[in-house]
Amino acid sequence: MEKYSDASSARKVAAVWIALVVLLGYACTGIESQCGSEAPVDTVPCPNYENCVDKVITALQNATPNKKDFSYTRIYPRGTYGGVTGSASCYPTTDVQHCQDCLDGAKDVLDGCKSYAAAGSFVGDVCTMSYAQFLPHE
């Protein structure tokens, strides 16, 4: 029985890794198509990533029963504060890396939402939305 359990766990871990690789691949593709992968970092406009951040914040607000829990939520770029929500820090910029970090931070917020939802803390569909829905388009 233990061997079966270990094999099952190994399959679950492998599935999670595959899903992460696919998500990261999609995120990178989204950034490249939005910002361009060839141009110098300091001249590449990324005009829509802040809309991505706004959508995540709005979705989180709408997912809370009293709609106030996330009224001051901002998304930190991943790496700056470990990708957690806090009081500040994605800002308009032409820096592709910051743009990517903010999208990663948005993904962290969604992942956190899923964790809380599993514990019954959130109400709403935001926790089942895919990260892809929050990527910049066009």
Phi and psi in radians as a Rosetta constraint file:
Dihedral C 1 N 2 CA 2 C 2 CIRCULARHARMONIC -1.106 0.35
Dihedral N 2 CA 2 C 2 N 3 CIRCULARHARMONIC -0.710 0.35
Dihedral C 2 N 3 CA 3 C 3 CIRCULARHARMONIC -1.078 0.35
Dihedral N 3 CA 3 C 3 N 4 CIRCULARHARMONIC -0.727 0.35
Dihedral C 3 N 4 CA 4 C 4 CIRCULARHARMONIC -1.078 0.35
Dihedral N 4 CA 4 C 4 N 5 CIRCULARHARMONIC -0.741 0.35
Dihedral C 4 N 5 CA 5 C 5 CIRCULARHARMONIC -1.077 0.35
Dihedral N 5 CA 5 C 5 N 6 CIRCULARHARMONIC -0.766 0.35
Dihedral C 5 N 6 CA 6 C 6 CIRCULARHARMONIC -1.104 0.35
Dihedral N 6 CA 6 C 6 N 7 CIRCULARHARMONIC -0.732 0.35
Dihedral C 6 N 7 CA 7 C 7 CIRCULARHARMONIC -1.140 0.35
Dihedral N 7 CA 7 C 7 N 8 CIRCULARHARMONIC -0.695 0.35
Dihedral C 7 N 8 CA 8 C 8 CIRCULARHARMONIC -1.114 0.35
Dihedral N 8 CA 8 C 8 N 9 CIRCULARHARMONIC -0.745 0.35
Dihedral C 8 N 9 CA 9 C 9 CIRCULARHARMONIC -1.099 0.35
Dihedral N 9 CA 9 C 9 N 10 CIRCULARHARMONIC -0.735 0.35
Dihedral C 9 N 10 CA 10 C 10 CIRCULARHARMONIC -1.077 0.35
Dihedral N 10 CA 10 C 10 N 11 CIRCULARHARMONIC -0.717 0.35
Dihedral C 10 N 11 CA 11 C 11 CIRCULARHARMONIC -1.119 0.35
Dihedral N 11 CA 11 C 11 N 12 CIRCULARHARMONIC -0.702 0.35
Dihedral C 11 N 12 CA 12 C 12 CIRCULARHARMONIC -1.117 0.35
Dihedral N 12 CA 12 C 12 N 13 CIRCULARHARMONIC -0.754 0.35
Dihedral C 12 N 13 CA 13 C 13 CIRCULARHARMONIC -1.097 0.35
Dihedral N 13 CA 13 C 13 N 14 CIRCULARHARMONIC -0.752 0.35
Dihedral C 13 N 14 CA 14 C 14 CIRCULARHARMONIC -1.087 0.35
Dihedral N 14 CA 14 C 14 N 15 CIRCULARHARMONIC -0.730 0.35
Dihedral C 14 N 15 CA 15 C 15 CIRCULARHARMONIC -1.111 0.35
Dihedral N 15 CA 15 C 15 N 16 CIRCULARHARMONIC -0.696 0.35
Dihedral C 15 N 16 CA 16 C 16 CIRCULARHARMONIC -1.114 0.35
Dihedral N 16 CA 16 C 16 N 17 CIRCULARHARMONIC -0.782 0.35
Dihedral C 16 N 17 CA 17 C 17 CIRCULARHARMONIC -1.079 0.35
Dihedral N 17 CA 17 C 17 N 18 CIRCULARHARMONIC -0.734 0.35
Dihedral C 17 N 18 CA 18 C 18 CIRCULARHARMONIC -1.096 0.35
Dihedral N 18 CA 18 C 18 N 19 CIRCULARHARMONIC -0.757 0.35
Dihedral C 18 N 19 CA 19 C 19 CIRCULARHARMONIC -1.079 0.35
Dihedral N 19 CA 19 C 19 N 20 CIRCULARHARMONIC -0.707 0.35
Dihedral C 19 N 20 CA 20 C 20 CIRCULARHARMONIC -1.117 0.35
Dihedral N 20 CA 20 C 20 N 21 CIRCULARHARMONIC -0.740 0.35
Dihedral C 20 N 21 CA 21 C 21 CIRCULARHARMONIC -1.086 0.35
Dihedral N 21 CA 21 C 21 N 22 CIRCULARHARMONIC -0.746 0.35
Dihedral C 21 N 22 CA 22 C 22 CIRCULARHARMONIC -1.104 0.35
Dihedral N 22 CA 22 C 22 N 23 CIRCULARHARMONIC -0.787 0.35
Dihedral C 22 N 23 CA 23 C 23 CIRCULARHARMONIC -1.065 0.35
Dihedral N 23 CA 23 C 23 N 24 CIRCULARHARMONIC -0.795 0.35
Dihedral C 23 N 24 CA 24 C 24 CIRCULARHARMONIC -1.109 0.35
Dihedral N 24 CA 24 C 24 N 25 CIRCULARHARMONIC -0.691 0.35
Dihedral C 24 N 25 CA 25 C 25 CIRCULARHARMONIC -1.069 0.35
Dihedral N 25 CA 25 C 25 N 26 CIRCULARHARMONIC -0.752 0.35
Dihedral C 25 N 26 CA 26 C 26 CIRCULARHARMONIC -1.136 0.35
Dihedral N 26 CA 26 C 26 N 27 CIRCULARHARMONIC -0.740 0.35
Dihedral C 26 N 27 CA 27 C 27 CIRCULARHARMONIC -1.083 0.35
Dihedral N 27 CA 27 C 27 N 28 CIRCULARHARMONIC -0.779 0.35
Dihedral C 27 N 28 CA 28 C 28 CIRCULARHARMONIC -1.115 0.35
Dihedral N 28 CA 28 C 28 N 29 CIRCULARHARMONIC -0.731 0.35
Dihedral C 28 N 29 CA 29 C 29 CIRCULARHARMONIC -1.071 0.35
Dihedral N 29 CA 29 C 29 N 30 CIRCULARHARMONIC -0.738 0.35
Dihedral C 29 N 30 CA 30 C 30 CIRCULARHARMONIC -1.076 0.35
Dihedral N 30 CA 30 C 30 N 31 CIRCULARHARMONIC -0.731 0.35
Dihedral C 30 N 31 CA 31 C 31 CIRCULARHARMONIC -1.172 0.35
Dihedral N 31 CA 31 C 31 N 32 CIRCULARHARMONIC -0.746 0.35
Dihedral C 31 N 32 CA 32 C 32 CIRCULARHARMONIC -1.121 0.35
Dihedral N 32 CA 32 C 32 N 33 CIRCULARHARMONIC -0.706 0.35
Dihedral C 32 N 33 CA 33 C 33 CIRCULARHARMONIC -1.260 0.35
Dihedral N 33 CA 33 C 33 N 34 CIRCULARHARMONIC -0.510 0.35
Dihedral C 33 N 34 CA 34 C 34 CIRCULARHARMONIC -1.400 0.35
Dihedral N 34 CA 34 C 34 N 35 CIRCULARHARMONIC -0.775 0.35
Dihedral C 34 N 35 CA 35 C 35 CIRCULARHARMONIC -1.860 0.35
Dihedral N 35 CA 35 C 35 N 36 CIRCULARHARMONIC -0.279 0.35
Dihedral C 35 N 36 CA 36 C 36 CIRCULARHARMONIC 1.478 0.35
Dihedral N 36 CA 36 C 36 N 37 CIRCULARHARMONIC 2.325 0.35
Dihedral C 36 N 37 CA 37 C 37 CIRCULARHARMONIC -1.660 0.35
Dihedral N 37 CA 37 C 37 N 38 CIRCULARHARMONIC -0.257 0.35
Dihedral C 37 N 38 CA 38 C 38 CIRCULARHARMONIC -1.654 0.35
Dihedral N 38 CA 38 C 38 N 39 CIRCULARHARMONIC -0.501 0.35
Dihedral C 38 N 39 CA 39 C 39 CIRCULARHARMONIC -1.249 0.35
Dihedral N 39 CA 39 C 39 N 40 CIRCULARHARMONIC 2.711 0.35
Dihedral C 39 N 40 CA 40 C 40 CIRCULARHARMONIC -1.055 0.35
Dihedral N 40 CA 40 C 40 N 41 CIRCULARHARMONIC 2.539 0.35
Dihedral C 40 N 41 CA 41 C 41 CIRCULARHARMONIC -0.998 0.35
Dihedral N 41 CA 41 C 41 N 42 CIRCULARHARMONIC -0.691 0.35
Dihedral C 41 N 42 CA 42 C 42 CIRCULARHARMONIC -1.387 0.35
Dihedral N 42 CA 42 C 42 N 43 CIRCULARHARMONIC -0.012 0.35
Dihedral C 42 N 43 CA 43 C 43 CIRCULARHARMONIC -2.124 0.35
Dihedral N 43 CA 43 C 43 N 44 CIRCULARHARMONIC 0.136 0.35
Dihedral C 43 N 44 CA 44 C 44 CIRCULARHARMONIC -1.644 0.35
Dihedral N 44 CA 44 C 44 N 45 CIRCULARHARMONIC 2.010 0.35
Dihedral C 44 N 45 CA 45 C 45 CIRCULARHARMONIC -1.359 0.35
Dihedral N 45 CA 45 C 45 N 46 CIRCULARHARMONIC 2.471 0.35
Dihedral C 45 N 46 CA 46 C 46 CIRCULARHARMONIC -2.322 0.35
Dihedral N 46 CA 46 C 46 N 47 CIRCULARHARMONIC 1.329 0.35
Dihedral C 46 N 47 CA 47 C 47 CIRCULARHARMONIC -1.263 0.35
Dihedral N 47 CA 47 C 47 N 48 CIRCULARHARMONIC -0.352 0.35
Dihedral C 47 N 48 CA 48 C 48 CIRCULARHARMONIC -1.822 0.35
Dihedral N 48 CA 48 C 48 N 49 CIRCULARHARMONIC -0.071 0.35
Dihedral C 48 N 49 CA 49 C 49 CIRCULARHARMONIC -1.128 0.35
Dihedral N 49 CA 49 C 49 N 50 CIRCULARHARMONIC -0.546 0.35
Dihedral C 49 N 50 CA 50 C 50 CIRCULARHARMONIC -1.190 0.35
Dihedral N 50 CA 50 C 50 N 51 CIRCULARHARMONIC -0.463 0.35
Dihedral C 50 N 51 CA 51 C 51 CIRCULARHARMONIC -1.151 0.35
Dihedral N 51 CA 51 C 51 N 52 CIRCULARHARMONIC -0.639 0.35
Dihedral C 51 N 52 CA 52 C 52 CIRCULARHARMONIC -1.033 0.35
Dihedral N 52 CA 52 C 52 N 53 CIRCULARHARMONIC -0.811 0.35
Dihedral C 52 N 53 CA 53 C 53 CIRCULARHARMONIC -1.098 0.35
Dihedral N 53 CA 53 C 53 N 54 CIRCULARHARMONIC -0.771 0.35
Dihedral C 53 N 54 CA 54 C 54 CIRCULARHARMONIC -1.052 0.35
Dihedral N 54 CA 54 C 54 N 55 CIRCULARHARMONIC -0.711 0.35
Dihedral C 54 N 55 CA 55 C 55 CIRCULARHARMONIC -1.109 0.35
Dihedral N 55 CA 55 C 55 N 56 CIRCULARHARMONIC -0.698 0.35
Dihedral C 55 N 56 CA 56 C 56 CIRCULARHARMONIC -1.129 0.35
Dihedral N 56 CA 56 C 56 N 57 CIRCULARHARMONIC -0.804 0.35
Dihedral C 56 N 57 CA 57 C 57 CIRCULARHARMONIC -1.075 0.35
Dihedral N 57 CA 57 C 57 N 58 CIRCULARHARMONIC -0.791 0.35
Dihedral C 57 N 58 CA 58 C 58 CIRCULARHARMONIC -1.069 0.35
Dihedral N 58 CA 58 C 58 N 59 CIRCULARHARMONIC -0.753 0.35
Dihedral C 58 N 59 CA 59 C 59 CIRCULARHARMONIC -1.101 0.35
Dihedral N 59 CA 59 C 59 N 60 CIRCULARHARMONIC -0.699 0.35
Dihedral C 59 N 60 CA 60 C 60 CIRCULARHARMONIC -1.158 0.35
Dihedral N 60 CA 60 C 60 N 61 CIRCULARHARMONIC -0.704 0.35
Dihedral C 60 N 61 CA 61 C 61 CIRCULARHARMONIC -1.060 0.35
Dihedral N 61 CA 61 C 61 N 62 CIRCULARHARMONIC -0.767 0.35
Dihedral C 61 N 62 CA 62 C 62 CIRCULARHARMONIC -1.222 0.35
Dihedral N 62 CA 62 C 62 N 63 CIRCULARHARMONIC -0.338 0.35
Dihedral C 62 N 63 CA 63 C 63 CIRCULARHARMONIC -1.521 0.35
Dihedral N 63 CA 63 C 63 N 64 CIRCULARHARMONIC -0.180 0.35
Dihedral C 63 N 64 CA 64 C 64 CIRCULARHARMONIC -1.647 0.35
Dihedral N 64 CA 64 C 64 N 65 CIRCULARHARMONIC 2.489 0.35
Dihedral C 64 N 65 CA 65 C 65 CIRCULARHARMONIC -0.972 0.35
Dihedral N 65 CA 65 C 65 N 66 CIRCULARHARMONIC -0.717 0.35
Dihedral C 65 N 66 CA 66 C 66 CIRCULARHARMONIC -1.755 0.35
Dihedral N 66 CA 66 C 66 N 67 CIRCULARHARMONIC 0.011 0.35
Dihedral C 66 N 67 CA 67 C 67 CIRCULARHARMONIC 1.014 0.35
Dihedral N 67 CA 67 C 67 N 68 CIRCULARHARMONIC 0.327 0.35
Dihedral C 67 N 68 CA 68 C 68 CIRCULARHARMONIC -1.979 0.35
Dihedral N 68 CA 68 C 68 N 69 CIRCULARHARMONIC -0.329 0.35
Dihedral C 68 N 69 CA 69 C 69 CIRCULARHARMONIC -0.995 0.35
Dihedral N 69 CA 69 C 69 N 70 CIRCULARHARMONIC -0.550 0.35
Dihedral C 69 N 70 CA 70 C 70 CIRCULARHARMONIC -1.968 0.35
Dihedral N 70 CA 70 C 70 N 71 CIRCULARHARMONIC 0.402 0.35
Dihedral C 70 N 71 CA 71 C 71 CIRCULARHARMONIC -1.123 0.35
Dihedral N 71 CA 71 C 71 N 72 CIRCULARHARMONIC -0.403 0.35
Dihedral C 71 N 72 CA 72 C 72 CIRCULARHARMONIC -1.970 0.35
Dihedral N 72 CA 72 C 72 N 73 CIRCULARHARMONIC 0.263 0.35
Dihedral C 72 N 73 CA 73 C 73 CIRCULARHARMONIC -1.196 0.35
Dihedral N 73 CA 73 C 73 N 74 CIRCULARHARMONIC 2.363 0.35
Dihedral C 73 N 74 CA 74 C 74 CIRCULARHARMONIC -2.288 0.35
Dihedral N 74 CA 74 C 74 N 75 CIRCULARHARMONIC 2.848 0.35
Dihedral C 74 N 75 CA 75 C 75 CIRCULARHARMONIC -1.932 0.35
Dihedral N 75 CA 75 C 75 N 76 CIRCULARHARMONIC 2.126 0.35
Dihedral C 75 N 76 CA 76 C 76 CIRCULARHARMONIC -1.347 0.35
Dihedral N 76 CA 76 C 76 N 77 CIRCULARHARMONIC 2.503 0.35
Dihedral C 76 N 77 CA 77 C 77 CIRCULARHARMONIC -1.067 0.35
Dihedral N 77 CA 77 C 77 N 78 CIRCULARHARMONIC 2.444 0.35
Dihedral C 77 N 78 CA 78 C 78 CIRCULARHARMONIC -1.071 0.35
Dihedral N 78 CA 78 C 78 N 79 CIRCULARHARMONIC 2.443 0.35
Dihedral C 78 N 79 CA 79 C 79 CIRCULARHARMONIC 1.766 0.35
Dihedral N 79 CA 79 C 79 N 80 CIRCULARHARMONIC -0.563 0.35
Dihedral C 79 N 80 CA 80 C 80 CIRCULARHARMONIC -1.333 0.35
Dihedral N 80 CA 80 C 80 N 81 CIRCULARHARMONIC -0.863 0.35
Dihedral C 80 N 81 CA 81 C 81 CIRCULARHARMONIC -2.307 0.35
Dihedral N 81 CA 81 C 81 N 82 CIRCULARHARMONIC 0.631 0.35
Dihedral C 81 N 82 CA 82 C 82 CIRCULARHARMONIC 1.231 0.35
Dihedral N 82 CA 82 C 82 N 83 CIRCULARHARMONIC 0.326 0.35
Dihedral C 82 N 83 CA 83 C 83 CIRCULARHARMONIC 1.248 0.35
Dihedral N 83 CA 83 C 83 N 84 CIRCULARHARMONIC 0.406 0.35
Dihedral C 83 N 84 CA 84 C 84 CIRCULARHARMONIC -1.641 0.35
Dihedral N 84 CA 84 C 84 N 85 CIRCULARHARMONIC 2.890 0.35
Dihedral C 84 N 85 CA 85 C 85 CIRCULARHARMONIC -1.431 0.35
Dihedral N 85 CA 85 C 85 N 86 CIRCULARHARMONIC 2.667 0.35
Dihedral C 85 N 86 CA 86 C 86 CIRCULARHARMONIC -2.931 0.35
Dihedral N 86 CA 86 C 86 N 87 CIRCULARHARMONIC -2.583 0.35
Dihedral C 86 N 87 CA 87 C 87 CIRCULARHARMONIC -1.627 0.35
Dihedral N 87 CA 87 C 87 N 88 CIRCULARHARMONIC -0.222 0.35
Dihedral C 87 N 88 CA 88 C 88 CIRCULARHARMONIC -2.829 0.35
Dihedral N 88 CA 88 C 88 N 89 CIRCULARHARMONIC 2.677 0.35
Dihedral C 88 N 89 CA 89 C 89 CIRCULARHARMONIC 2.798 0.35
Dihedral N 89 CA 89 C 89 N 90 CIRCULARHARMONIC 0.142 0.35
Dihedral C 89 N 90 CA 90 C 90 CIRCULARHARMONIC -1.472 0.35
Dihedral N 90 CA 90 C 90 N 91 CIRCULARHARMONIC 2.393 0.35
Dihedral C 90 N 91 CA 91 C 91 CIRCULARHARMONIC -2.396 0.35
Dihedral N 91 CA 91 C 91 N 92 CIRCULARHARMONIC 2.683 0.35
Dihedral C 91 N 92 CA 92 C 92 CIRCULARHARMONIC -1.066 0.35
Dihedral N 92 CA 92 C 92 N 93 CIRCULARHARMONIC 2.322 0.35
Dihedral C 92 N 93 CA 93 C 93 CIRCULARHARMONIC -2.807 0.35
Dihedral N 93 CA 93 C 93 N 94 CIRCULARHARMONIC 2.875 0.35
Dihedral C 93 N 94 CA 94 C 94 CIRCULARHARMONIC -1.785 0.35
Dihedral N 94 CA 94 C 94 N 95 CIRCULARHARMONIC 0.137 0.35
Dihedral C 94 N 95 CA 95 C 95 CIRCULARHARMONIC -1.435 0.35
Dihedral N 95 CA 95 C 95 N 96 CIRCULARHARMONIC 2.002 0.35
Dihedral C 95 N 96 CA 96 C 96 CIRCULARHARMONIC -1.049 0.35
Dihedral N 96 CA 96 C 96 N 97 CIRCULARHARMONIC -0.661 0.35
Dihedral C 96 N 97 CA 97 C 97 CIRCULARHARMONIC -1.139 0.35
Dihedral N 97 CA 97 C 97 N 98 CIRCULARHARMONIC -0.713 0.35
Dihedral C 97 N 98 CA 98 C 98 CIRCULARHARMONIC -1.130 0.35
Dihedral N 98 CA 98 C 98 N 99 CIRCULARHARMONIC -0.690 0.35
Dihedral C 98 N 99 CA 99 C 99 CIRCULARHARMONIC -1.023 0.35
Dihedral N 99 CA 99 C 99 N 100 CIRCULARHARMONIC -0.825 0.35
Dihedral C 99 N 100 CA 100 C 100 CIRCULARHARMONIC -1.121 0.35
Dihedral N 100 CA 100 C 100 N 101 CIRCULARHARMONIC -0.740 0.35
Dihedral C 100 N 101 CA 101 C 101 CIRCULARHARMONIC -1.075 0.35
Dihedral N 101 CA 101 C 101 N 102 CIRCULARHARMONIC -0.640 0.35
Dihedral C 101 N 102 CA 102 C 102 CIRCULARHARMONIC -1.207 0.35
Dihedral N 102 CA 102 C 102 N 103 CIRCULARHARMONIC -0.678 0.35
Dihedral C 102 N 103 CA 103 C 103 CIRCULARHARMONIC -1.136 0.35
Dihedral N 103 CA 103 C 103 N 104 CIRCULARHARMONIC -0.681 0.35
Dihedral C 103 N 104 CA 104 C 104 CIRCULARHARMONIC -1.107 0.35
Dihedral N 104 CA 104 C 104 N 105 CIRCULARHARMONIC -0.687 0.35
Dihedral C 104 N 105 CA 105 C 105 CIRCULARHARMONIC -1.104 0.35
Dihedral N 105 CA 105 C 105 N 106 CIRCULARHARMONIC -0.674 0.35
Dihedral C 105 N 106 CA 106 C 106 CIRCULARHARMONIC -1.107 0.35
Dihedral N 106 CA 106 C 106 N 107 CIRCULARHARMONIC -0.699 0.35
Dihedral C 106 N 107 CA 107 C 107 CIRCULARHARMONIC -1.100 0.35
Dihedral N 107 CA 107 C 107 N 108 CIRCULARHARMONIC -0.701 0.35
Dihedral C 107 N 108 CA 108 C 108 CIRCULARHARMONIC -1.067 0.35
Dihedral N 108 CA 108 C 108 N 109 CIRCULARHARMONIC -0.672 0.35
Dihedral C 108 N 109 CA 109 C 109 CIRCULARHARMONIC -1.118 0.35
Dihedral N 109 CA 109 C 109 N 110 CIRCULARHARMONIC -0.770 0.35
Dihedral C 109 N 110 CA 110 C 110 CIRCULARHARMONIC -1.105 0.35
Dihedral N 110 CA 110 C 110 N 111 CIRCULARHARMONIC -0.711 0.35
Dihedral C 110 N 111 CA 111 C 111 CIRCULARHARMONIC -1.089 0.35
Dihedral N 111 CA 111 C 111 N 112 CIRCULARHARMONIC -0.711 0.35
Dihedral C 111 N 112 CA 112 C 112 CIRCULARHARMONIC -1.124 0.35
Dihedral N 112 CA 112 C 112 N 113 CIRCULARHARMONIC -0.671 0.35
Dihedral C 112 N 113 CA 113 C 113 CIRCULARHARMONIC -1.056 0.35
Dihedral N 113 CA 113 C 113 N 114 CIRCULARHARMONIC -0.761 0.35
Dihedral C 113 N 114 CA 114 C 114 CIRCULARHARMONIC -1.063 0.35
Dihedral N 114 CA 114 C 114 N 115 CIRCULARHARMONIC -0.713 0.35
Dihedral C 114 N 115 CA 115 C 115 CIRCULARHARMONIC -1.111 0.35
Dihedral N 115 CA 115 C 115 N 116 CIRCULARHARMONIC -0.773 0.35
Dihedral C 115 N 116 CA 116 C 116 CIRCULARHARMONIC -1.176 0.35
Dihedral N 116 CA 116 C 116 N 117 CIRCULARHARMONIC -0.650 0.35
Dihedral C 116 N 117 CA 117 C 117 CIRCULARHARMONIC -1.092 0.35
Dihedral N 117 CA 117 C 117 N 118 CIRCULARHARMONIC -0.678 0.35
Dihedral C 117 N 118 CA 118 C 118 CIRCULARHARMONIC -1.083 0.35
Dihedral N 118 CA 118 C 118 N 119 CIRCULARHARMONIC -0.505 0.35
Dihedral C 118 N 119 CA 119 C 119 CIRCULARHARMONIC -1.546 0.35
Dihedral N 119 CA 119 C 119 N 120 CIRCULARHARMONIC 0.010 0.35
Dihedral C 119 N 120 CA 120 C 120 CIRCULARHARMONIC 1.465 0.35
Dihedral N 120 CA 120 C 120 N 121 CIRCULARHARMONIC 0.272 0.35
Dihedral C 120 N 121 CA 121 C 121 CIRCULARHARMONIC -1.490 0.35
Dihedral N 121 CA 121 C 121 N 122 CIRCULARHARMONIC -0.435 0.35
Dihedral C 121 N 122 CA 122 C 122 CIRCULARHARMONIC -1.944 0.35
Dihedral N 122 CA 122 C 122 N 123 CIRCULARHARMONIC 2.701 0.35
Dihedral C 122 N 123 CA 123 C 123 CIRCULARHARMONIC -2.159 0.35
Dihedral N 123 CA 123 C 123 N 124 CIRCULARHARMONIC 2.344 0.35
Dihedral C 123 N 124 CA 124 C 124 CIRCULARHARMONIC 2.254 0.35
Dihedral N 124 CA 124 C 124 N 125 CIRCULARHARMONIC 3.073 0.35
Dihedral C 124 N 125 CA 125 C 125 CIRCULARHARMONIC -1.615 0.35
Dihedral N 125 CA 125 C 125 N 126 CIRCULARHARMONIC -0.110 0.35
Dihedral C 125 N 126 CA 126 C 126 CIRCULARHARMONIC -0.992 0.35
Dihedral N 126 CA 126 C 126 N 127 CIRCULARHARMONIC -0.568 0.35
Dihedral C 126 N 127 CA 127 C 127 CIRCULARHARMONIC -1.285 0.35
Dihedral N 127 CA 127 C 127 N 128 CIRCULARHARMONIC -0.179 0.35
Dihedral C 127 N 128 CA 128 C 128 CIRCULARHARMONIC -1.857 0.35
Dihedral N 128 CA 128 C 128 N 129 CIRCULARHARMONIC -0.013 0.35
Dihedral C 128 N 129 CA 129 C 129 CIRCULARHARMONIC -1.237 0.35
Dihedral N 129 CA 129 C 129 N 130 CIRCULARHARMONIC 2.556 0.35
Dihedral C 129 N 130 CA 130 C 130 CIRCULARHARMONIC -1.483 0.35
Dihedral N 130 CA 130 C 130 N 131 CIRCULARHARMONIC 2.669 0.35
Dihedral C 130 N 131 CA 131 C 131 CIRCULARHARMONIC -0.987 0.35
Dihedral N 131 CA 131 C 131 N 132 CIRCULARHARMONIC -0.605 0.35
Dihedral C 131 N 132 CA 132 C 132 CIRCULARHARMONIC -1.004 0.35
Dihedral N 132 CA 132 C 132 N 133 CIRCULARHARMONIC -0.533 0.35
Dihedral C 132 N 133 CA 133 C 133 CIRCULARHARMONIC -1.178 0.35
Dihedral N 133 CA 133 C 133 N 134 CIRCULARHARMONIC -0.304 0.35
Dihedral C 133 N 134 CA 134 C 134 CIRCULARHARMONIC -1.791 0.35
Dihedral N 134 CA 134 C 134 N 135 CIRCULARHARMONIC 0.044 0.35
Dihedral C 134 N 135 CA 135 C 135 CIRCULARHARMONIC -1.357 0.35
Dihedral N 135 CA 135 C 135 N 136 CIRCULARHARMONIC 2.618 0.35
Dihedral C 135 N 136 CA 136 C 136 CIRCULARHARMONIC -1.099 0.35
Dihedral N 136 CA 136 C 136 N 137 CIRCULARHARMONIC 2.559 0.35
Dihedral C 136 N 137 CA 137 C 137 CIRCULARHARMONIC -2.110 0.35
Dihedral N 137 CA 137 C 137 N 138 CIRCULARHARMONIC 3.030 0.35
